[in-house]
Amino acid sequence: MSTTESRDYVTAGGIRVRHQVREERYQDAAEPIRLALDERRGVLLTSSFEYPGRYTRWDIGFVDPPLEFVARGRAITLRALNARGEVLLAPIAAALQGLDALTDLECAPGIVRAQVRESEGWFPEELRTRQPTVFSVLRRIIELFHDAEDTYLGFYGAFGYELAFQFEPTRLALERDASDRDLVLYLPDEVLIVDHRKEAATTHLYEFAHGGHDTRGLARDGSREPYRGADEVARHCDHAQGEYAAIVREAIECFRRGDLFEVVPARPSSSRARRRPRRCSAASSSATPRRTAR
């Protein structure tokens, strides 16, 4: 397919960007990404359902992103996943210098690590989101890459429920696995956009330049790690029969008294996944009108 649009601009943080848009074949446009996710990093978000103000019929996906942002509790790590990511990491590291929310900022080739400091003092309800959290870091990086006209350049990934504890001091009753990640985001430099209403598909390609370094000519590549399911996983659930229902009944009584406004009871469970990620994605897509695959 031919490139139909090209635009050069400078972000709010001074990064020079070349944004090109390439038309793609609409039919099964996202399928190559779905297949690639069995062994390559990436994201595929799909939806066949439309509801005004909430859901739209779009597919958005990519593989081999150049940059990864991970948070475990208040510890954050930004990592370049290829040579293109190293070009992006330098201005990000500079932007995080002096950010009041961070302590112990450590910059090394290909990686930036830091700790988000604990909140000091009391914050009113309307300002809770402005206290130091991993979102303070995310906001600073978004400001660095901001452009009013570009709606697709940004972070894509997953946010965990544990992030809520950074806004409200909470006594945790359960042990946390140190390897658990609360946030995993990727910054892609090539994004597929499928508009099902218009039956059109486009790929948005980005080149970046900053401080004498440029991504042009650098490969859009990444590591390949073929999916390997566990040989054996015992079925597990941390609730006995009827225990979850008892929690729901207790919550209803709390709502009745006015002690609770909202609650999300959790029931972790696990079993062996026999299918490859692409088959799990396809199965969930066909089973639900609104579908999301990562």
N, C-alpha and C positions, 0 to 999 in steps of 0.2 A: 504494500500500500504506500501511497505517497504522503509526504509531509504537507499538511494543509495550512499550518499556521506556525509562526515563529515570533517570539517576543523577547527582548532583552530588557531587564530592569535591575534596579539595585534595591535590596531589602532595607528595612528600617535600621538594621544593624550594619549596613555597609557591605553586604555580600553581593557580588555581581552574579546574576542568574540569566541563563538562556533557557527559555521554556519553549519547547516544540511540541506540536500536537500532530499525531499521525493517525489517520483513519484505519480502522481494522474491519475485518469481516464480522458482521454481527452474529451470525449463527454460531453458537457454542464458543463465543469469544473467550470466555473465562476457563474453558476446559484445560488448556495447556498449563495454566497456573494451578488448577486443582491437582493435576497429575504430578506437577513438579514438587508439591508440598510433601510428598512422601519422603523426600530426601534433601530438600532445600528450605532455608528459612524464608518466611513470607507470611502473607495474610490474604485471605479471600473472604470478603463479606458479600453475601448475596441476599436478595429479597425479591419475592414474587408477589408480595402483598402491598396494597396501598391504602393508607388511612390518612386523611388530611391532618397535617401538623405533626405526624408521628412517623409513619412508615412510607417509604417510596420504593418504586420498583427499579432498583439500581443494583449493579454488581460493581464492586471495587476490589482490586487485587494487585498483588505484586510478589516478586521473589527476589532474592539476593539484594536486600537493602544494604546500604553502605554503613548505617549507624544503628546502634542498639542502645536503649535506655532502660536500665533495670533498677528496681528498688526492692530492698529487703528491709522492712521496717524503715528506719531513718537513714540507712546506708544506701547511697546511690552510686551507680556505675554507668558511665557512658563509654562505649567501646566502638572503635572503628572495626568494621567487618571486612574491609578490603582497602585498597590504596585510595579509592575515592572517599571513603569515610575518614581517612587521615586528613584530607584537605578540609573537611567539614569540622573535624574535632578541634582544630587550632582556634578558630574564631569562637567556638563554643566555650573552650577553656578560658579564653580571654574575657568573655561575657560574664562568666561565673566568678571571676576574681572580684572580690569586694562585695559579693552578695551577702547581705547581713544574715540571711537564713542559714548559711553554711558555716561549718567549722571543718578543720582538717582537710582542706582541699589539696589533693595530690594529683599532679599532672605528670604523666609519663608517656613515652611514645605509644600511640595507639589506644590509650586508655586514660580516663579521668575518674577519680574516686573522691567522694566527700561524705560528710555526715551532716544531716539536717539537725540543727540545734533544737532542743526542747523549748516550748513556749515559756515565757516568763510573764507572770502576772495573769490577770483575768481579762478575757475578751468578751464583749457583748455579743449576743446572738448574731446580729447583722454583720459583725466583723470576724466571725470565727474562721472564715475561709482565707483571711489575710494573715493569720498567724503562721509561723514557720512550719512548712510541711514540704513533702516532695513536689507539691504543686507550685511552690514558690520557684523551684528550679525549672519546672516545665514552663511556667509563665515567662521566665527570663529568656529561655531558648526560643519560645514562640515569638517573643518580641524581636529577637535577633533575625528571624527569618520572615517576619511579617511583610506582606504586600497586599494592599487593599483589593487588587484585581484577581489575584491567584487564589482560587478556592480549593485546590487539590494538594498543594505542597504542605506537608505537615506530618504529624505523628499518627501512627495507626497501631492498634494492639489491644491489650487487655488490662483492665483495672480490677484489682481484688477488693473484696469487702473490708479487709484489714486496714485499708487506707483511712477508713472512717475514724479509727482510733487515734489518728494524728490530730483530729479536730477537737476531741473531747477526752480528757483523762479518764481512763476506764481500767478497773481492776480486772485483769484477765484471769479466767478460771481454768483455762485449758493450756497445756503446753503447746508451743509452736515448734514446728520442724525448722531448724536453722536454714535448710536449703530451700524453703518455700519462698516464692517471689510474689510480692504484693503488686508489682506493676512491671509489665513488659511491653515496651513500645519500640517501633521501628520508624526510622525516617527514610522513606524510599526515594530513589531518583528516577524511577520509571513506574508509572501507575496506570493500570488499565481501568477505564471507566465505561460501563455498559449502561445505556439508558434504554430500558425495556419499553417505555412509552413511545419513544421515537424510533425504536429498533435500530439503534446506532451504537457503535463502539469506537472508542478512541484510546490511544496510548499517549500519556503525557510524559515527555522525557526532559530531564533537567541536567544542565551543566552548571558548575559553581566555580567561582574564582574569588580568592581573597588573599591578601598579603603576599602576592607574588606566586601563589600556588593555584593550579587550575586542574579541574577534573577532566578536561578535554583530552582525549587520547588514552585515558585510563580505562581498563576493562571493567564492565559491569558484571562482576563475577562474585562468587561466594563459595564457602565450603559445602561439601556434599556429604551427608551422613544418612545413608539409607535407613529407613524406619525398621527397628527390630523390636517386636513386642516381647514382653517378659515370657519366659518359658513356662512359668507357673506362678499364679497369683491366687492366694486364698480369698474367697469372698469375705468381705468385711463390712460391718455396719456398727457404729458406736451406740446404737439405741436397741434396747430389747423390744420385743413385741409389745405394742401398746404404749410404749414410753413417749413417743413423739405425739401421739394423740392426747396424752395427759398434759403435755406442755401447751398444746393448743387450748385445751379447756382452761388451764390456769391463766393463759394470756387473755382469754375472753373475759374472765372475771376481773382482771386488771384493767381492761378497757372499760368494763362496766363501772368500775369505781373511779375511772379517770386517771389511773396511775400511768397508763401508757397511751401514746399517740400512734406509734408504729413499732412493730417488732418483726424480725426476720429469724425465726427458729431455724437452726441448721441441723442437718443429719448427714454427716459424711458417710459415704459408702464406696466400695470399690470392687471391681471384678476384672478379669482379664479381657483385654480388647483383642479379639481375634482378627479383626479387619484392619487393613491399612487405612491411614487417615483419609485418603481420597474416597474410599468406599464408605467410611463413616459419614463423611460430608455429603455424599450423594444420597445415602439412606435418609439422613435427617432432612435434607432438602425436599425429598419427595414425600416425607411424612408430615411436614408442617407448612402452612401457607406462608409464614414469615420465617426465613431461615438465615442462619449465620454460621459460617464455617471459618475456622482459623487453622 
